[in-house]
Amino acid sequence: MAETSEDISAISHDSGKKKKFPKKKKAVIEVPEGWTEPKFTKEDNPHGMLAESSFETKFPQYRETYIKECWPLVQKVLKDHLLISELDLVEGVMSVKTTRKTWDPYIIIKARDFCKLLARSVPFEHSVKILEDKIGCDIIKISSYVRNKERFIKRRDRLIGPDGATLKAIELLTDCYILVQGRTVSVVGPYGGLNDVRDIVEQTMLNTHPVYTIKRLMIKRELMKHPELKNENWERFMPQFKKKNHQQKAKTVFKKKEYTPFPPPMPESKMDKQLASGEYFLNEKQKHVKKLMERKEKDKVAKARQQQKRRADFVPPEETSAPRKKQKTESGSIDVAGLKQKVKKAQKK
């Protein structure tokens, strides 16, 4: 008990200070080389499923004709995994159910993803691959990264590239099928490739060009071929891209007006202006005469301006005389002896 009381007193004294405990490092699980996951077979679950589970997926109206055409193939594929599939064209719903004979507990999740991909305009040939063990899917929502519609379209086009070249390069590097449609990106492929594709898509929507992330991915793939670099830091091999600071528009600064307790002066009305000029006290005849005088003055000014414009065509331009060219004197033509005699005569006088 003595030890516990000492500990409590020590804690009470140090209660004002926050204690920093050393963080435990997460243990990295390493998969041994040549390891293959044993395949789940019917012998592992001979009794089947105890309860029935089902999923429903809605599809848009424009996908109705395609799903109706390929639905017999969908039923055939799901029947091989002992699943029941139904198509409701009135409500636009695809449903998948397990049976008592279904032995794979995870196949219903795979079938749900299969229906999701069909609804997201992924072709049947690519969406069927999701039913394999080592293949997964990911539907990335890209609408939440950018608010401005024009900016969103530009960044989405940047991800696709000219004639789909950028998207094809990502597919070759990650061994995944990628479909960009609307506000989502559908990906089908191995689990390692799905993480790489999500990283590229997120960086692109956050205004990083996909070429940079593709370049890093290519370098990583090359470094993975060298087992001696397995435990080393690869940052020294990665390219360092500097951000360019573009000139931003100068923000308009609004100066605050000085606070005054008095309200601003009232604007002068038409009557006030007439009283100030004396026009208010004139008769109608006098007002008419005044208007005529003002009109005549305006006409005089306009006439004088027009006459000045007409005369401007007949005014001769100022003649500028061309500068005379200086005659170049050759050094060989100067008579030095004659100059000396002239100087001597001038000195004698």
Secondary structure, DSSP 8 states (H G I E B T S, - for coil): -HHHHHHHHHHHHGGGS---------------TT-------GGGSTT--SS--EEEEE--GGGHHHHHHHHHHHHHHHHHTTEEEEEETTTTEEEEEE-TT---TTHHHHHHHHHHHHHTT--HHHHGGGGSTTEEEEEEE-TTT--SHHHHHHHHHHHH-GGGHHHHHHHHHHT-EEEEETTEEEEEEEHHHHHHHHHHHHHHHTT--HHHHHHHHHHHHHHHT-GGGTTS--TTTS----------------------SS-------HHHHHHHHTGGGS-HHHHHHHHHHHHHHHHHHHHHHHHHHHHHTTS---------------GGG--HHHHHHHHHHHHH-
